[in-house]
Amino acid sequence: MDLNETAAIVTGGASGLGAATARALRDAGALVTIFDRDEVRGTAYAAKIGADFAQVDVTNETSVASAISAAVARMGRINALVNCAGIATAERTLGRHGPHTLETFRRTIDVNLVGSFNVIRLAAAEMAKNEGEEKGVIVNTASVAAFDGQKGQAAYAASKAGIAGMTLPLARDLASMGIRVCAIAPGIFRTPMLESLSDEVQAALAADVTFPHRLGDPSEYAALARFILECGYLNGEVIRLDGALRMR
C-alpha cells in the first residue's frame, strides 16, 4: 500500500497509540480521519496534524456508520483502518468487596472487542468497493495480556484475546475482497494512562522488559502499524511488540 494514496481511519486517535499512528500516517502522506469520543481533544489534535475528526462511539452501529459515510465523502474512499480505541479495566474475579462486577466485564468486552469488530465490518464494506487487487488493510490492537494476563485482568485479557483470536478468521473472510487483516499486541507503552503513574512505578514496570529496559514509545507502535500497511505479504498475523516481555 502506497501511503500517499491511502485514506485511513484511526479509532482512538485523539491520544496514546492512536494519536501517534494518526500523526505517522499523515506525515507519510496519507489522508486520515480520527474517530474518538473526546470531541475537544480530538478536534484540536486533528487540526494540529492536518487530519479530520469525527466524534464516534465505536460500540454504536449508527454512530460508526454515519462517521464512515462522512469520512468517505471527505476523503473519497477508505482503504486503511487502524483500531486503537479501547479501555483498560482492573478488577479481580473475586475481591475484597465481592465478585467481579458483571457490568464492568460486559463494558470492557463491548468497547475493546465488539467495538473493534463493529468498525471493522462497516469499514470493510466500504473497502470492498475500492478498485485494484489490494482494496484495504485493517490493523487491530490486541495486547500481551491476551497471552500473559495478570491478576485483575480477566475482562481486559478476554477482550484482547478476542482481538487476537479473530485475526486469522477475519483475514480469511476478507481475502476474496482483497483486504488484509493483522493485529499488534503491545506490551507496556508510555501512554497517558501509564504516564499518570509515579516515576517509581514506571521504572518498576520498565525493569521487567527483557530489552530494552524501558516502556514502549507510541511512535514505535505507529511505525509497526505503518509497516503492516506497506508490507503487502503480511496478513493474518498477530505481532507482539513488547521488548520480549513475558508478564509474570
C-alpha positions in Angstrom: 0.0 0.0 0.0 1.3 3.4 -1.0 0.7 5.7 1.9 0.5 8.7 -0.5 -2.7 7.0 -1.9 -4.1 5.9 1.5 -7.2 7.2 3.2 -7.2 5.9 6.8 -9.5 5.8 9.8 -7.8 5.7 13.2 -10.0 4.9 16.1 -9.0 6.2 19.5 -6.8 8.6 17.5 -7.0 11.6 19.9 -4.4 10.2 22.3 -1.9 7.5 23.0 -1.2 4.8 20.4 -3.9 6.1 18.1 -2.6 9.7 18.2 0.9 8.5 17.3 -0.4 6.4 14.5 -2.6 9.2 13.0 0.4 11.5 13.1 2.7 9.0 11.5 0.3 8.3 8.6 -0.3 12.0 8.0 3.4 12.6 8.0 3.8 9.8 5.4 1.2 11.5 3.1 -2.0 9.6 4.0 -5.4 11.2 4.4 -6.6 10.5 8.0 -9.8 10.7 9.9 -9.7 10.3 13.6 -12.6 8.6 15.4 -12.7 9.3 19.1 -15.3 10.0 21.8 -13.3 13.0 23.1 -14.5 15.8 20.8 -12.5 18.6 22.4 -9.1 16.8 22.3 -9.9 15.0 19.1 -10.8 18.2 17.2 -7.7 20.0 18.5 -5.3 17.2 17.7 -6.8 16.6 14.2 -6.3 20.3 13.4 -2.7 20.1 14.7 -1.7 17.2 12.4 -3.9 18.1 9.4 -6.4 15.3 9.8 -10.2 15.2 10.0 -12.1 14.3 13.2 -15.4 12.6 13.9 -16.9 12.1 17.4 -17.7 8.4 17.4 -18.9 5.7 19.9 -17.4 2.5 18.4 -20.0 0.4 20.2 -22.9 2.2 18.5 -23.7 1.0 15.0 -25.4 4.2 13.9 -22.5 6.4 15.2 -19.9 4.3 13.3 -21.9 4.0 10.1 -22.6 7.7 10.0 -19.0 8.6 10.6 -17.7 6.2 8.0 -20.1 7.6 5.4 -18.9 11.1 6.2 -15.3 10.0 6.0 -15.8 8.5 2.6 -17.4 11.7 1.4 -14.4 13.8 2.6 -11.6 11.5 1.7 -13.1 9.9 -1.4 -12.6 6.3 -0.1 -11.3 4.3 2.9 -8.5 1.8 2.3 -6.9 1.6 5.8 -8.3 1.2 9.3 -6.2 1.1 12.5 -8.3 0.3 15.6 -6.8 1.8 18.7 -9.9 2.6 20.6 -10.2 0.8 23.9 -10.4 0.9 27.7 -8.3 -0.7 30.4 -10.0 -2.1 33.5 -8.6 -3.9 36.6 -10.8 -6.0 38.8 -10.3 -9.4 40.4 -12.8 -12.2 39.7 -13.4 -12.3 43.5 -12.1 -9.4 45.5 -12.5 -7.9 49.0 -15.8 -6.4 48.1 -17.3 -9.5 46.4 -17.5 -10.9 42.8 -16.3 -9.0 39.7 -18.9 -6.5 38.6 -20.6 -8.0 35.6 -21.3 -4.6 34.0 -17.5 -3.9 34.1 -16.8 -7.2 32.3 -19.5 -6.5 29.7 -18.4 -2.9 29.1 -14.7 -4.0 28.6 -15.7 -6.7 26.0 -18.2 -4.3 24.4 -15.7 -1.5 23.8 -12.5 -3.4 23.1 -13.8 -6.4 21.2 -17.3 -5.7 19.9 -16.4 -2.0 19.2 -13.4 -3.1 17.1 -15.5 -5.6 15.2 -18.2 -3.0 14.6 -15.8 -0.6 12.9 -14.1 -3.5 11.0 -17.3 -4.8 9.4 -18.6 -1.4 8.4 -15.2 -0.2 7.1 -14.6 -3.5 5.2 -17.9 -2.9 3.4 -16.5 0.4 2.1 -13.1 -1.0 1.3 -14.6 -3.7 -0.8 -15.8 -1.0 -3.2 -12.3 0.1 -4.0 -10.5 -0.9 -7.2 -7.3 -2.8 -7.5 -6.0 -6.1 -6.2 -5.5 -4.8 -2.7 -8.5 -2.9 -1.6 -7.7 -2.3 2.0 -5.8 -3.1 5.2 -7.1 -3.4 8.7 -4.8 -3.3 11.8 -6.3 -4.1 15.2 -4.8 -3.6 18.7 -4.6 -6.7 20.9 -2.2 -6.8 23.9 0.3 -9.1 25.6 -2.4 -9.5 28.2 -4.1 -11.7 25.6 -1.4 -14.3 26.3 0.1 -13.3 29.7 -2.9 -11.8 31.5 -2.2 -10.6 35.1 -4.3 -10.7 38.3 -7.3 -8.4 37.9 -7.2 -8.6 34.1 -9.8 -11.2 33.4 -12.0 -8.8 31.4 -9.2 -6.9 29.7 -7.3 -10.1 28.8 -10.5 -11.7 27.4 -11.2 -8.7 25.2 -7.7 -8.7 23.8 -7.6 -12.4 23.4 -10.7 -12.0 21.3 -8.9 -9.5 19.1 -6.0 -11.9 18.6 -8.3 -14.9 18.0 -10.4 -13.2 15.3 -7.4 -12.0 13.3 -7.0 -15.1 11.1 -10.7 -15.7 10.5 -11.1 -12.0 9.5 -8.2 -12.3 7.1 -9.7 -15.4 5.6 -13.2 -13.9 5.4 -11.9 -10.8 3.6 -9.3 -12.3 1.4 -11.6 -12.7 -1.6 -12.2 -8.9 -1.4 -8.5 -8.0 -1.3 -8.4 -6.9 2.3 -5.6 -7.8 4.7 -6.0 -8.0 8.4 -3.3 -8.1 11.2 -3.1 -7.2 14.8 -0.4 -5.7 17.1 -0.1 -6.9 20.6 1.7 -4.1 22.5 3.5 -4.6 25.8 3.8 -1.8 28.3 3.7 1.5 26.5 4.1 5.1 27.6 0.5 6.2 27.1 -1.4 8.8 29.1 -2.7 6.1 31.5 0.8 4.9 32.4 2.3 8.4 32.5 -0.2 9.2 35.3 1.7 6.7 37.5 4.7 7.7 39.6 8.2 7.5 38.2 8.9 4.7 40.6 6.1 2.6 39.3 7.0 3.3 35.7 10.6 2.3 36.5 9.5 -1.0 38.1 7.4 -1.8 35.0 10.2 -1.0 32.7 12.6 -3.2 34.6 10.5 -6.3 33.7 11.1 -5.7 30.0 13.8 -8.0 28.7 15.5 -5.5 26.4 15.4 -2.5 26.1 14.6 -1.8 29.8 12.1 0.9 29.2 8.4 1.5 28.3 7.5 1.4 24.7 7.0 4.7 22.8 3.8 5.2 20.9 5.8 6.1 17.9 7.1 2.5 17.8 3.6 1.2 17.7 2.9 3.7 14.9 5.9 2.5 13.0 4.8 -1.1 13.1 1.2 -0.1 12.0 2.7 1.7 9.1 4.9 -1.3 8.2 1.9 -3.6 8.2 0.1 -1.2 5.8 3.0 -1.0 3.4 4.0 -4.7 3.5 1.7 -6.4 1.1 2.5 -10.0 2.1 1.8 -9.6 5.8 -1.6 -11.0 6.6 -3.5 -12.8 9.3 -0.7 -12.3 11.9 -0.7 -11.1 15.5 2.6 -9.4 16.2 3.9 -8.9 19.7 5.6 -5.5 20.3 6.9 -5.8 23.8 10.7 -5.9 24.1 10.5 -9.7 24.7 8.4 -9.0 27.9 6.6 -12.0 29.3 4.4 -10.9 32.1 4.9 -12.8 35.4 
